[in-house]
Amino acid sequence: MRVRESCRVRRIVATTLLIAATFVGGCGGNRADHGAGSSPDSSRAQISLTSAEFSAGGQLPDRYTCHGAGLSPPLRWSSVPAEAAAVVVIVADPDAPRGPYIHWVVFDLPPQVRKLASATIPPQARQGRNSAGTIGYTPPCPPSGTHHYHFTVVGLRDRIELPDGAPQDLAIQQIWAEAVARGTLVATVTHR
């Protein structure tokens, strides 16, 4: 029983660190200013992230939510630093009632990749487990009110080399250990 509780606590801590790092964005300081496992501020470099389907702060179209087909939306990014050896895409909901909810973790995208088409990932990329415990994209479906979905791209100094289905806490820990840059695009979804 204690082992299960310990794993659950580690998962909650890792998820909280990911969410905090994702939303703090451009705060000052350096790597020494942050706790172990949190986002290093060496990721100060900003990646520009956009989507042809929604604007920053805009409504995520139904086809990318539980109200439609539940597909992952197309994303495009630029300004990945030359030292990046891989790219990660993370989708998180900080407004979830039980704490931050991770909808998607895609890692080890080749650094030359600058976009994801809807519902696709390159064959070299891997996907970690989301908060639903599944592999892949879990479409946003807020239980009440309006939720903010943070689509974040992170440039890594090295690939994290985990298999498909890697535990969320392990993937997140390795992502922030290798982060050199990031960019976030926020979309909203309202409960119906």
Buried (B, 14 or more C-beta within 10 A) or exposed (E): EEEEEEEEEBBBBBBBBBBBBBBEBEEEEEEEEBEEBBBBBBBBBBBEBBBEBBEEEEEBBBBBBBBEEBBBBBBBBEBBBEEBBBBBBBBBBBBBEEEBBBBBBBBBBBBEBBBBEBBEBEEEBBBBBBBEEEBBBBBBBBEEEEBBBBBBBBBBBBBBEBEEBBBBBBBBBBBBBBBBBBBBBBBBBEEE
